[in-house]
Amino acid sequence: MARGFCAVVGALLVGQATAFFGSPSAFMTGTMSPGLRTPGATSALGREARTYRRLSTAKSGAASTVMMPIGVPKVAYRVPGAPTADWVDIYNRLYRERIIFLGQEIDDELANQIIGVLLYLDSEDSTKPIYLYVNCPGGSVIAGLALFDTMQHIRSEVVTINVGLAASMASFILAAGAKVEATQIMHIRDNIVRMYAMMTGQTQEQITIDLDRDNFMSAQAAADYGLVDNVIKLSKK
């Protein structure tokens, strides 16, 4: 019963996408295997399939109009030479523009996936740069070194851009980007220290020491340090 319920919910939520639960043919025809049937499942799937057909076959001039499916963000992409555009997930679309995201902790699986993309993009065109966006807390040293080795091995330049966090092994990957970009990255910490000192009134030496580890301050301690100007206190009536 639970499996059948998932099939119905999947079809209703996904709507005009393919069937994530059950086979595509079951979704398009509104049929299910006997073991997955629940009351009303066939009719519900049938309505979704008919809606999908109407939307996918509706035309405005020569172009087909297909509603974007719910779930992973998707964008329209037309393969060169194809008459119409298809919906592809946004990461797939960005890969086609040679843009990769490192957005989670580095482990063997993630490193192997990114390595595979790097090797493919390099074999496709080694004269164009690859852009690697980093927002990562770090991770496995071995997996990170495998990614680093690949970045150094391929002929394409790998330009690294930090958006958010680049800690531990991720900072090593960030610094492994193309030399022109890496030269600027080396100044980031100095600039942060200088700006902290300017805003708080602390010396740059003190700021450097305090940035070496996490610091947790009370509201009053933050005011004394210079991070905030005033502490608002509610008056008792």
N, C-alpha and C positions, 0 to 999 in steps of 0.2 A: 504493500500500500504506500509506503514512504517513497519508493522509487517512482511510482506512478505520479504521486503528488509533485515530486521534483520536476518531472517532465512537463507537467502542466504549468507550474510556476515559471519554469525556465522559458517556455514558449511565450507566456504572457508578458514576462518582464523584458525579454529580449525583443519581442515584437517583430520588427522588420529585419532582424538579423537572421543568421542561420541558426539552426537548432543546436544549442549547446548541450542539451540533454536529449539523448536518443539520436537516431540517424537523421541526416538532412531529408531523406525521402519521407520519413515519418512526419516531419514537420511540414513539408510541402503538400502532402496528400491528406494530412489530418488523420493518419492511421497510426496505431501503435501495436506493439506485440502484445499478445494476451496477458503476459505477465506484468505489463506496465500499465494496463488500462485501469482507469478509475471512472466513476460515473461522470459523464459530461466531458471527459477528456477529449474524445474524438471530435465532438462538436466545437469545443474551445479551440483545439488546434486547427480545425478546418476554417474557422473564422479568421484566425491569425494568418493562415496560408493564403486565403482569398484576399485579405488586406494587403499582404506582401505582394501578391501578383498584381493587384491594381496599382500599387505605388510604383513597383518596379517597371511596369509596362506603360505607365502614363508618360506622355511625351509633350514637350513644348518645343515646337519646331522639330529640329533633328536630334535634340538632346533628351536623354531619359532622365527622369527625376526620381531619385531614390532617397527616402528619409534616412538620416543618420541613425544607426542603431544605438541603443542605450548600453552603457558599460564602459569599457576602456575608451578614452577619447579617440575619435576617428576623424580623419579629414579626407576630402575627395582627392583622388590622384588618378590621372589619366596616363596610362602607359603610352609612350610615343607610338603612334600608328593605330591605337585603339579608337573605336568610334565614340565610346563613352567613358566617363570616369567611374572608378570603383571606390568604395570606402575602405581605407586601410588604417590600421592603428597608427597613432601619431608617432610612435617610436620607429615604426617601419618607414614612415615618410621621412623622418629626420635622418635615418640611416642612408636613404637615397641622396641626401644632401651632405653626406659625410660628417654627420654630427652624432656623437655617442655620449651617453650619460653614465657616469659612475655615481650612483645615488644611493648606495646601501653598503653595508659592511662587506669588505672584500673576503671572499672565500674561493675555494677551488672552482666551484661551478660558475660563479660570476666572472672570475678571471678568464676561464676557458671560453665563455661566451664572448667577452669583449675581445679576446685574442683572435677568435674566429672572425669577428667582424673586421678587425684591423687587417688581418691577412687578406680577406676578400677585397676590401676597399683598395688595398695596396696593389693587388693583382689586377684590379679593374682599371686603375689609373694612378700610377705612382708619382705623377707630376703635380697632383693637387693635394693640398693639406687636408688633414683629418682633424676635426675639432672635438676634444674630449672635455666635457663639462664635469667638474668634480664637486660633489656635495656629500662627503663621506666621513664617517668617524674613524676609519682605519680598518684593521682586520689582519688576516693571515700574512705573515712576512713572506712565506714561500710563494703563496699565490700572487702577492704583490710584486715579488721579484720576477716571476714568470711574465707578468704583464709589462714590467719595466724592460725586460730583455726583448720582448716583442716590439715595443716602441722603438728601441734602439736598432733592432734588426731590419725593420721594413724601410723602404726607400722614401716613402711619403713622410713629410713633416707632420708631427703630431703636436698641435697647439693645445695646451691645457689652459682651461679657464676655471677659476674657483668661484663658485656661487654658494655662499653659505659656509659650510664647515669643511675643512681639509685637515684632519688630525692624524697623527701617527703615520701609518703606512700610506695613507692618502696624501699626506704632504710630500712624501717621497715621490709618488707618482706625479703630483702637481709640478714638482721641481724638475722632473724628467722631460718636460715639454721642450719644444723648440727653443734654442738658445736665445733668440731675440726676445721671446716671451719670458723665459726664465730669468733674464737679467732684471726685468721689471719686478718679478715676483720676489726677488731677494730683498727689495726695498720695502716690502709691505710691512714687515714687523717694525722696522725703524720708524716708518711713518705713523704707525699706530701708537707706538711709544711716545713719539713727539706730540701727537695730538692729545693723548691722555694727559701728558705733562702740561700742555698749554691750557687745557680745560679745567684741570683739578688743582693746579698750583704745586703739585708734587714734582720732585726732581725726576729726570729721566732714569737715573740709576734706581730710584725707589720703584718706579713704574715697572722697570725691567724685572726686578726681583718679584714684585707682586704678580706679574703675568706668568711667572714660571709654574704656578700651581693655581688651582681653583681657590677663589676667595669668596666667602659668604659674609655679608655685612648686614647689620641691623640698619634701620632707617637713620638713626642718629649717627652711627659709625660712617655711613655713606655720606652724610652731610659734613661730618668732621673731615673726611678724606677729600671732599670737594666734588664728589660725583653728583650730588644734588645740592640745591641752594637752601631749601627750607624743608622742614618736616611739619606737615599739617597735623595739628592735634585738635580733636573734637572737644569743644567745651561742654562740660556737664551742666545740665539745666538744674 
